[in-house]
Amino acid sequence: MPKKKSSTPFEESLAELEQLVSQLEQGDITLEESLKSFERGVYLTRTCRQALQEAEQKVQILLEKNGSQSLEPFTDE
């Protein structure tokens, strides 16, 4: 049976994190709100990092299954 994830999707977490950073950079919120936003941002950062690590592991597994043992660096050309 597939494992259900209760967390928000990566894209939503990243969008919320970007919004929090923007709020904090503007400096229009109270110290208490800033601390809550920072705490939420740390949580979202960890969630995004974990999702990226899981995706990287899946890619590595798929490459190994296809007989390709070496990864090539990504170039943006």
C-alpha positions as CSV (number, residue, x, y, z in Angstrom):
1,M,0.0,0.0,0.0
2,P,1.5,3.4,-1.0
3,K,2.6,5.7,1.8
4,K,0.5,8.8,2.1
5,K,2.2,12.0,2.8
6,S,0.5,14.6,5.0
7,S,3.0,17.4,4.1
8,T,2.4,20.0,1.5
9,P,3.8,19.6,-2.0
10,F,7.3,20.9,-2.6
11,E,6.1,23.7,-4.9
12,E,3.6,25.0,-2.3
13,S,6.3,24.9,0.5
14,L,8.7,26.8,-1.7
15,A,6.2,29.4,-2.6
16,E,5.3,29.9,1.1
17,L,8.9,30.2,2.0
18,E,9.5,32.8,-0.7
19,Q,6.5,34.8,0.7
20,L,7.9,34.6,4.2
21,V,11.3,35.8,3.1
22,S,9.7,38.7,1.3
23,Q,7.7,39.6,4.4
24,L,10.7,39.5,6.7
25,E,12.8,41.6,4.2
26,Q,10.2,44.3,4.2
27,G,10.4,44.6,8.0
28,D,6.7,45.7,8.4
29,I,5.8,43.0,11.0
30,T,6.3,42.8,14.7
31,L,9.2,41.0,16.3
32,E,6.9,38.3,17.5
33,E,5.5,37.8,14.0
34,S,9.0,37.8,12.6
35,L,10.0,35.0,15.0
36,K,7.0,33.0,14.1
37,S,7.7,33.5,10.4
38,F,11.3,32.6,10.9
39,E,10.4,29.4,12.7
40,R,7.9,28.5,9.9
41,G,10.7,29.3,7.3
42,V,13.1,26.9,9.0
43,Y,10.5,24.2,9.0
44,L,9.7,24.8,5.3
45,T,13.4,24.8,4.4
46,R,13.9,21.5,6.1
47,T,10.8,20.1,4.3
48,C,12.1,21.3,0.9
49,R,15.6,20.0,1.5
50,Q,14.2,16.6,2.4
51,A,12.0,16.5,-0.7
52,L,15.0,17.4,-2.9
53,Q,17.1,14.7,-1.3
54,E,14.4,12.1,-1.8
55,A,14.1,13.1,-5.5
56,E,17.8,12.9,-5.9
57,Q,17.8,9.4,-4.4
58,K,15.0,8.3,-6.8
59,V,17.0,9.6,-9.8
60,Q,20.1,7.7,-8.7
61,I,18.1,4.5,-8.2
62,L,16.6,4.9,-11.7
63,L,19.9,5.5,-13.3
64,E,21.4,2.5,-11.6
65,K,18.5,0.3,-12.8
66,N,19.2,1.4,-16.3
67,G,22.9,0.4,-16.1
68,S,24.3,3.9,-15.9
69,Q,26.7,4.0,-13.0
70,S,28.0,7.5,-13.3
71,L,26.1,10.8,-13.1
72,E,27.0,13.7,-15.3
73,P,27.0,17.3,-14.1
74,F,24.0,19.4,-15.2
75,T,24.8,22.2,-17.6
76,D,22.3,25.0,-18.3
77,E,23.0,25.4,-22.0
